[in-house]
Amino acid sequence: MNHFDIVVIGSGPAGQKAAIAAAKLGKRAAIVERRDMVGGVCINTGTIPSKTLREAVLYLTGLNQRELYGQSYRLKSDITVTDLSARTMHVVGKEIDVIQSQLSRNSVTMFIGSASFVGDHEIAIEDATGDLKRVTADHFVIAVGTRPARPASVEFDGTTVVDSDQILNLDRVPGSMVVVGAGVIGIEYASMFAALGSKVTVIEQRPTMLDFCDREIVEALQYQLRERGVTFRFGEHVKTVETHPSGTLTILESGKKIPADTVLYSAGRQGVSDELRVEAAGLTADSRGRLKVDENFRTEVEHIYAVGDIIGFPALAATSMEQGRRAAYHAFDEPVGATDADLQPIGIYAIPEISFVGRTEDQLTAANIPFEVGVARYRELARGAIMGDSYGLLKLLVHAEDRTLLGVHAFGSNAAELVHIGQTVMGLSGTVDYLVDAVFNYPTLAEGYKVAALDAVNKMRAIARVRSTGHRLDLDAGEAAVS
């Protein structure tokens, strides 16, 4: 009774989709998850709580309405953690119910406990009472995710020095905060607490932040964050963090000392493969606890797959879902369409948000690909004025010769939603001419695609006009010489 066609370890986005995809194929599927972690890190401490917190911050601070009603506009003057957590708890509870319902109606067996490999076809599941249960399977999918990386030199107390999981449990909104790490998570939380009124200092050892994003977009985000009082310290290393009754003192190797109520460490993530005893299954994890997979998400042991954050970049809920589905299909020889990694959108839910798909200007320049840029600014769109967003923009990168879209970059309100229009055009090998000729609802932000497309086409037309005129001048000169 404890043998399955496939056992998925972890019930986050990747694990859910792998188990359900296998069940839809008529396979006997099971999923293992620790108690109180149904939905994985995504639902309980990561994506859903942080994005819900973001919505609560935007609503309660009235930040998006200040261009219309003045900079002093605020829905609630004294925002407490209770105000913020109420919405988060409601959404998390609802999402857990949805996940449990989906697994149940697809007849996926749920085991609650901690899993560890006994062999390459067998795991042991330890429940809260310490009892062990053995489960065997033809295939395994490892989708256990990651935990925040914690430097050994830093003492985390969950109150004044916290990681990205603990920050959701703060008992108050800090008056000041140091964020160590300017990655996606660090910048998202820095922007949220800055919006709440916290004085935020971001420390990053690299010379820039979000270096995989378009430079113009990142510069726009930095400008907006600086306008809200965020201080950036690039090229700096944290030497130590001292805790005192009155707060914390972050000491940098350069000698700078930064006092703050709270320090958030967001210095990457660590895979939790160590808890699985993967070596018992013949697997080897790297120094960050990640597992290596092939293009079908199969590990070095051919019947064991790994998906989601445990395999590293891009480590996004959306990509993890697709990885889980594809792994299950491959395990049971189910055909699956080709996927293009360049067409997977990236969303950064800072305030304001960033989203993009395809390549950046720097990447295209390095590859010697000729391109033109088309830009639509929210302040030029009626919908932008209605929403009170004058800083947002949509940028299209268009191939200068075949006119296909090479990249779409959005910044501002609803950027993560807006990017999917460009993603679809790119996926269908569409050209900028489709966007020029298409009719978009008015007033909408989507109309920005037509504005940006016309901007790009007009630039290309100007280049063609100059080249055409220059060619005629050459002909005239040649004819005159002959005569």
C-alpha positions as CSV (number, residue, x, y, z in Angstrom):
1,M,0.0,0.0,0.0
2,N,3.0,2.3,0.4
3,H,4.4,1.9,-3.1
4,F,3.6,4.7,-5.6
5,D,4.4,5.4,-9.2
6,I,5.8,8.7,-8.1
7,V,6.5,10.4,-4.8
8,V,7.0,14.1,-4.7
9,I,9.0,15.6,-1.7
10,G,7.8,19.1,-1.1
11,S,4.4,20.7,-1.7
12,G,5.5,24.1,-3.0
13,P,4.5,25.3,-6.5
14,A,6.9,22.8,-8.2
15,G,5.8,19.8,-6.1
16,Q,2.1,20.5,-6.4
17,K,2.2,20.6,-10.2
18,A,4.4,17.5,-10.4
19,A,2.1,15.5,-8.3
20,I,-1.1,16.7,-10.0
21,A,0.4,16.3,-13.4
22,A,1.2,12.6,-12.6
23,A,-2.2,12.1,-11.2
24,K,-3.8,13.5,-14.3
25,L,-1.9,10.8,-16.3
26,G,-3.6,8.1,-14.2
27,K,-0.5,7.5,-12.0
28,R,-0.5,6.7,-8.3
29,A,1.1,9.8,-6.8
30,A,2.0,10.9,-3.3
31,I,3.4,14.1,-1.8
32,V,5.4,14.5,1.4
33,E,5.4,17.8,3.4
34,R,6.4,18.9,6.9
35,R,3.6,19.8,9.3
36,D,2.3,23.3,9.0
37,M,4.1,23.8,5.7
38,V,1.5,22.7,3.2
39,G,2.2,24.9,0.1
40,G,5.9,25.1,1.0
41,V,8.0,28.2,1.5
42,C,6.1,29.9,-1.3
43,I,2.8,29.9,0.6
44,N,4.0,30.1,4.2
45,T,7.0,32.4,4.3
46,G,7.9,33.4,0.8
47,T,6.1,34.6,-2.3
48,I,2.5,34.7,-1.1
49,P,3.1,36.4,2.3
50,S,5.5,38.9,0.9
51,K,3.4,39.9,-2.0
52,T,0.3,40.1,0.2
53,L,2.3,42.3,2.6
54,R,3.1,44.5,-0.4
55,E,-0.5,44.9,-1.3
56,A,-1.4,45.8,2.3
57,V,1.4,48.4,2.4
58,L,0.2,50.0,-0.8
59,Y,-3.4,50.1,0.4
60,L,-2.8,51.3,3.9
61,T,-0.2,53.9,3.1
62,G,-2.2,55.2,0.1
63,L,1.2,55.5,-1.7
64,N,-0.3,55.0,-5.2
65,Q,-2.8,57.8,-4.7
66,R,-0.4,60.5,-3.5
67,E,0.1,62.1,-6.9
68,L,-3.6,62.7,-7.0
69,Y,-4.3,63.6,-3.4
70,G,-1.0,65.0,-2.2
71,Q,2.1,63.6,-0.5
72,S,0.5,63.7,2.9
73,Y,-2.3,61.4,1.8
74,R,-2.5,58.2,3.9
75,L,-5.4,55.8,4.5
76,K,-4.2,55.0,8.0
77,S,-1.9,57.2,10.0
78,D,-0.6,54.6,12.5
79,I,0.0,51.3,10.6
80,T,0.7,48.3,12.9
81,V,2.0,44.9,12.2
82,T,-1.5,43.6,13.0
83,D,-2.9,45.7,10.2
84,L,-0.4,44.2,7.8
85,S,-0.6,40.6,9.0
86,A,-4.4,40.3,9.0
87,R,-4.5,40.4,5.2
88,T,-1.5,38.0,5.0
89,M,-3.0,35.4,7.3
90,H,-6.3,35.5,5.4
91,V,-4.6,35.0,2.0
92,V,-2.3,32.3,3.2
93,G,-5.1,30.3,4.8
94,K,-7.2,30.5,1.6
95,E,-4.3,29.4,-0.6
96,I,-3.6,26.4,1.7
97,D,-7.2,25.3,1.4
98,V,-7.0,25.6,-2.4
99,I,-3.9,23.4,-2.5
100,Q,-5.3,20.8,-0.2
101,S,-8.5,20.7,-2.3
102,Q,-6.6,20.3,-5.5
103,L,-4.5,17.4,-4.2
104,S,-7.5,15.7,-2.7
105,R,-9.7,15.8,-5.7
106,N,-6.8,14.5,-7.9
107,S,-6.4,11.6,-5.4
108,V,-2.8,12.5,-4.5
109,T,-1.9,10.9,-1.2
110,M,-0.5,13.4,1.4
111,F,2.1,12.3,4.0
112,I,2.8,14.8,6.8
113,G,6.3,14.5,8.1
114,S,10.0,14.9,7.2
115,A,11.4,12.7,4.4
116,S,14.8,11.3,4.1
117,F,16.2,8.8,1.5
118,V,16.9,5.2,2.6
119,G,17.9,4.1,-0.9
120,D,17.3,5.3,-4.4
121,H,13.8,3.9,-4.5
122,E,12.8,4.3,-0.8
123,I,12.3,7.1,1.7
124,A,11.5,7.2,5.4
125,I,8.9,9.7,6.7
126,E,9.2,10.8,10.3
127,D,6.0,12.3,11.8
128,A,5.7,14.7,14.7
129,T,5.6,11.9,17.2
130,G,8.9,10.4,15.9
131,D,7.2,7.4,14.2
132,L,8.7,6.3,10.9
133,K,6.9,5.1,7.8
134,R,8.7,3.6,4.8
135,V,7.5,4.6,1.3
136,T,8.8,3.3,-2.1
137,A,8.3,4.6,-5.6
138,D,9.3,4.1,-9.2
139,H,10.1,7.8,-9.5
140,F,10.9,10.6,-7.1
141,V,10.7,14.4,-7.6
142,I,12.7,16.5,-5.1
143,A,11.0,19.9,-4.7
144,V,12.0,20.8,-1.2
145,G,13.1,24.4,-1.9
146,T,15.5,26.5,0.1
147,R,16.0,28.3,3.4
148,P,17.6,31.7,3.9
149,A,21.4,31.5,4.0
150,R,22.8,32.6,7.4
151,P,26.4,33.7,7.8
152,A,27.9,32.0,10.8
153,S,29.3,35.3,12.1
154,V,25.8,36.8,12.6
155,E,23.5,36.0,15.5
156,F,19.9,35.9,14.4
157,D,17.4,36.5,17.2
158,G,14.2,36.7,15.1
159,T,13.5,40.2,16.6
160,T,16.3,42.7,15.8
161,V,18.4,40.6,13.5
162,V,16.2,38.6,11.1
163,D,16.3,36.6,7.8
164,S,13.7,36.9,5.1
165,D,11.5,34.2,6.7
166,Q,11.5,35.8,10.1
167,I,10.8,39.3,9.0
168,L,7.1,38.5,8.6
169,N,6.9,37.9,12.4
170,L,8.2,41.3,13.5
171,D,6.1,42.7,16.4
172,R,6.3,46.3,15.1
173,V,7.2,48.4,12.1
174,P,10.8,49.4,12.7
175,G,11.7,53.1,12.6
176,S,15.0,52.2,10.9
177,M,16.3,49.1,9.1
178,V,19.5,47.9,7.5
179,V,19.0,45.4,4.6
180,V,22.0,43.3,3.8
181,G,21.9,42.2,0.2
182,A,20.4,44.0,-2.8
183,G,19.0,41.0,-4.5
184,V,15.4,40.5,-5.4
185,I,14.2,39.7,-1.9
186,G,16.2,42.4,-0.2
187,I,15.0,45.1,-2.6
188,E,11.4,44.0,-2.3
189,Y,11.4,44.3,1.5
190,A,13.5,47.5,1.4
191,S,10.9,49.2,-0.8
192,M,8.0,47.9,1.4
193,F,9.4,49.2,4.7
194,A,10.5,52.5,3.0
195,A,6.9,52.9,1.9
196,L,5.8,52.4,5.6
197,G,8.1,55.2,6.6
198,S,11.1,53.2,7.9
199,K,14.5,54.7,7.3
200,V,16.2,52.0,5.2
201,T,19.9,51.5,4.3
202,V,20.7,48.8,1.8
203,I,24.2,47.3,1.9
204,E,25.5,45.4,-1.1
205,Q,29.0,44.0,-1.7
206,R,28.6,44.3,-5.5
207,P,28.9,47.6,-7.3
208,T,25.3,47.5,-8.6
209,M,22.0,45.8,-7.8
210,L,19.8,43.5,-9.9
211,D,22.5,43.3,-12.6
212,F,20.3,40.9,-14.7
213,C,17.8,43.6,-15.3
214,D,17.7,46.4,-17.8
215,R,20.0,49.2,-16.6
216,E,17.6,52.0,-17.3
217,I,14.9,50.2,-15.3
218,V,17.1,49.6,-12.4
219,E,18.2,53.3,-12.4
220,A,14.5,54.3,-12.3
221,L,13.9,52.0,-9.4
222,Q,16.9,53.4,-7.5
223,Y,15.7,56.9,-8.1
224,Q,12.2,56.2,-6.7
225,L,13.7,54.4,-3.7
226,R,16.1,57.3,-2.9
227,E,13.1,59.6,-3.2
228,R,11.6,57.6,-0.3
229,G,14.7,58.0,1.8
230,V,16.5,54.7,1.0
231,T,20.3,54.9,1.3
232,F,22.4,52.6,-0.9
233,R,25.9,51.4,0.2
234,F,27.4,49.5,-2.8
235,G,30.8,47.8,-2.7
236,E,30.6,47.4,1.1
237,H,31.1,44.2,3.2
238,V,29.5,43.7,6.6
239,K,32.1,42.9,9.2
240,T,29.8,42.3,12.2
241,V,26.4,43.2,13.6
242,E,26.1,44.2,17.2
243,T,22.9,44.1,19.2
244,H,22.2,46.5,22.0
245,P,19.2,47.2,24.2
246,S,18.5,50.3,22.0
247,G,18.9,48.5,18.7
248,T,21.6,47.2,16.3
249,L,24.9,48.5,15.0
250,T,26.0,47.2,11.6
251,I,29.8,47.6,11.3
252,L,31.2,47.6,7.7
253,E,34.7,46.6,6.8
254,S,35.3,50.1,5.5
255,G,34.8,51.3,9.0
256,K,31.3,52.8,8.6
257,K,28.8,52.1,11.5
258,I,25.1,52.1,10.8
259,P,22.6,52.1,13.7
260,A,19.1,50.7,13.1
261,D,16.2,49.1,15.0
262,T,16.3,46.0,12.8
263,V,18.7,44.3,10.5
264,L,17.4,42.1,7.7
265,Y,19.9,39.6,6.2
266,S,19.0,38.7,2.6
267,A,22.2,37.1,1.5
268,G,20.9,34.3,-0.8
269,R,19.2,31.0,-0.1
270,Q,20.5,27.6,0.8
271,G,19.0,24.3,-0.5
272,V,17.7,21.9,2.1
273,S,18.9,18.8,0.4
274,D,21.0,18.0,3.5
275,E,17.9,17.1,5.5
276,L,16.9,14.6,2.8
277,R,20.1,12.5,3.1
278,V,20.4,12.6,-0.7
279,E,23.7,10.8,-0.6
280,A,21.7,7.6,0.3
281,A,20.1,7.8,-3.1
282,G,23.3,8.3,-4.9
283,L,23.0,12.1,-5.3
284,T,25.5,14.9,-4.5
285,A,24.6,18.4,-3.7
286,D,26.8,21.4,-4.2
287,S,28.0,23.8,-1.5
288,R,24.7,25.7,-1.6
289,G,22.7,22.5,-1.2
290,R,21.5,22.5,-4.8
291,L,21.1,19.6,-7.1
292,K,22.3,19.4,-10.7
293,V,19.8,18.4,-13.4
294,D,19.6,17.9,-17.2
295,E,17.2,19.6,-19.6
296,N,14.4,17.3,-18.4
297,F,15.1,18.0,-14.7
298,R,16.5,14.6,-14.2
299,T,19.3,14.2,-11.7
300,E,22.3,11.9,-12.0
301,V,20.0,9.1,-10.8
302,E,17.8,8.7,-13.8
303,H,14.5,8.0,-11.9
304,I,15.0,10.9,-9.5
305,Y,14.1,14.4,-10.6
306,A,14.6,17.8,-8.9
307,V,12.7,21.0,-9.6
308,G,12.2,24.5,-8.2
309,D,14.5,26.5,-6.0
310,I,16.6,23.4,-5.2
311,I,18.2,23.5,-8.7
312,G,19.0,27.2,-8.6
313,F,18.3,30.1,-11.0
314,P,15.7,31.4,-11.8
315,A,14.1,30.0,-8.5
316,L,10.7,31.6,-9.2
317,A,7.3,30.2,-8.4
318,A,6.1,30.5,-12.0
319,T,9.1,28.7,-13.5
320,S,9.0,26.1,-10.7
321,M,5.4,25.1,-11.6
322,E,6.4,24.5,-15.2
323,Q,9.5,22.5,-14.1
324,G,7.3,20.3,-11.9
325,R,4.9,19.6,-14.7
326,R,7.6,18.8,-17.2
327,A,9.5,16.5,-14.8
328,A,6.3,14.4,-14.2
329,Y,5.6,14.2,-17.9
330,H,9.1,13.1,-18.7
331,A,9.1,10.4,-16.0
332,F,6.1,8.8,-17.7
333,D,7.1,9.4,-21.3
334,E,4.3,12.0,-21.9
335,P,5.1,14.4,-24.8
336,V,5.6,18.0,-23.8
337,G,6.1,21.0,-26.0
338,A,9.4,22.8,-26.3
339,T,10.1,25.7,-24.0
340,D,12.3,28.7,-24.5
341,A,14.1,29.9,-21.4
342,D,14.4,33.4,-23.0
343,L,10.6,33.7,-22.9
344,Q,10.2,33.1,-19.2
345,P,9.1,36.4,-17.6
346,I,10.8,37.7,-14.5
347,G,8.8,39.7,-11.9
348,I,10.3,41.7,-9.1
349,Y,7.6,42.9,-6.7
350,A,9.3,46.0,-5.3
351,I,7.5,49.3,-5.0
352,P,7.4,50.2,-7.9
353,E,7.5,46.7,-9.5
354,I,9.7,45.5,-12.4
355,S,9.0,42.8,-14.9
356,F,10.7,41.8,-18.1
357,V,11.0,39.0,-20.7
358,G,13.7,38.5,-23.2
359,R,17.1,40.2,-23.4
360,T,18.4,43.5,-22.2
361,E,20.1,46.3,-24.1
362,D,23.5,45.3,-22.7
363,Q,23.0,41.6,-23.7
364,L,22.0,42.6,-27.3
365,T,24.9,45.0,-27.6
366,A,27.4,42.4,-26.4
367,A,26.0,40.0,-29.0
368,N,26.3,42.6,-31.8
369,I,22.6,42.3,-32.5
370,P,21.2,45.5,-34.1
371,F,18.1,46.8,-32.3
372,E,16.0,49.8,-31.8
373,V,14.3,51.0,-28.6
374,G,10.6,52.0,-28.3
375,V,9.4,53.6,-25.0
376,A,6.0,54.5,-23.7
377,R,5.8,56.5,-20.5
378,Y,2.9,56.1,-18.2
379,R,2.6,59.9,-17.8
380,E,1.7,60.0,-21.6
381,L,-1.0,57.4,-21.2
382,A,-4.5,58.4,-20.0
383,R,-4.6,55.3,-17.7
384,G,-1.4,56.4,-16.1
385,A,-2.9,59.8,-15.2
386,I,-6.0,58.1,-13.9
387,M,-3.9,55.8,-11.7
388,G,-1.6,58.6,-10.5
389,D,1.5,56.9,-11.9
390,S,3.8,59.4,-13.7
391,Y,7.0,57.4,-13.4
392,G,6.2,54.1,-15.0
393,L,7.4,53.1,-18.4
394,L,7.3,50.3,-21.0
395,K,10.3,49.6,-23.1
396,L,10.4,47.4,-26.3
397,L,13.6,46.2,-27.8
398,V,13.1,45.5,-31.5
399,H,15.4,43.8,-34.0
400,A,16.5,46.5,-36.5
401,E,16.3,44.2,-39.5
402,D,13.6,41.5,-39.1
403,R,11.5,43.7,-36.7
404,T,10.9,40.9,-34.1
405,L,10.6,41.7,-30.4
406,L,13.8,40.9,-28.6
407,G,12.9,42.1,-25.1
408,V,10.1,43.8,-23.2
409,H,10.8,45.7,-20.0
410,A,8.1,47.2,-17.8
411,F,8.5,49.4,-14.7
412,G,5.7,50.8,-12.5
413,S,2.1,49.8,-11.7
414,N,1.0,46.4,-13.0
415,A,4.3,45.8,-14.7
416,A,4.2,42.0,-13.9
417,E,0.8,41.8,-15.6
418,L,1.7,44.0,-18.5
419,V,4.7,42.1,-19.6
420,H,2.7,39.0,-20.7
421,I,1.4,40.8,-23.8
422,G,4.9,41.1,-25.1
423,Q,5.7,37.6,-24.0
424,T,2.9,36.3,-26.1
425,V,4.0,38.3,-29.2
426,M,7.6,37.0,-28.8
427,G,6.4,33.4,-28.3
428,L,4.6,33.6,-31.6
429,S,7.5,35.2,-33.4
430,G,5.5,38.3,-33.9
431,T,6.9,41.6,-35.1
432,V,6.6,45.2,-33.9
433,D,4.2,45.8,-36.8
434,Y,1.5,43.7,-35.1
435,L,1.6,46.0,-32.1
436,V,1.5,49.1,-34.4
437,D,-1.6,47.8,-36.1
438,A,-3.4,46.4,-33.1
439,V,-6.2,48.2,-31.3
440,F,-6.0,48.3,-27.5
441,N,-8.7,49.3,-25.1
442,Y,-8.6,52.9,-24.1
443,P,-7.7,54.0,-21.5
444,T,-5.4,51.1,-20.4
445,L,-1.7,50.6,-19.7
446,A,-1.7,48.0,-22.5
447,E,-2.1,50.9,-24.9
448,G,1.6,51.6,-24.0
449,Y,2.5,48.7,-26.4
450,K,1.2,50.7,-29.4
451,V,2.9,53.9,-28.2
452,A,6.2,52.1,-27.7
453,A,5.9,50.2,-31.0
454,L,5.2,53.4,-32.9
455,D,8.2,55.0,-31.2
456,A,10.5,52.2,-32.3
457,V,9.1,52.1,-35.9
458,N,9.4,55.9,-36.3
459,K,13.1,55.7,-35.3
460,M,13.6,52.9,-37.8
461,R,11.8,54.9,-40.4
462,A,14.0,57.9,-39.8
463,I,17.1,55.7,-40.2
464,A,15.7,54.3,-43.5
465,R,15.0,57.8,-44.7
466,V,18.6,59.0,-44.1
467,R,20.0,55.9,-45.8
468,S,17.7,56.3,-48.8
469,T,18.6,60.0,-49.2
470,G,22.3,59.2,-48.9
471,H,22.0,56.5,-51.6
472,R,20.4,59.0,-54.0
473,L,23.1,61.6,-53.3
474,D,25.7,59.0,-54.2
475,L,24.0,58.2,-57.5
476,D,23.7,61.9,-58.4
477,A,27.4,62.4,-57.8
478,G,28.3,59.3,-59.9
479,E,26.1,60.5,-62.8
480,A,27.7,63.9,-62.7
481,A,31.2,62.4,-62.8
482,V,30.3,60.4,-65.9
483,S,28.8,63.3,-67.8
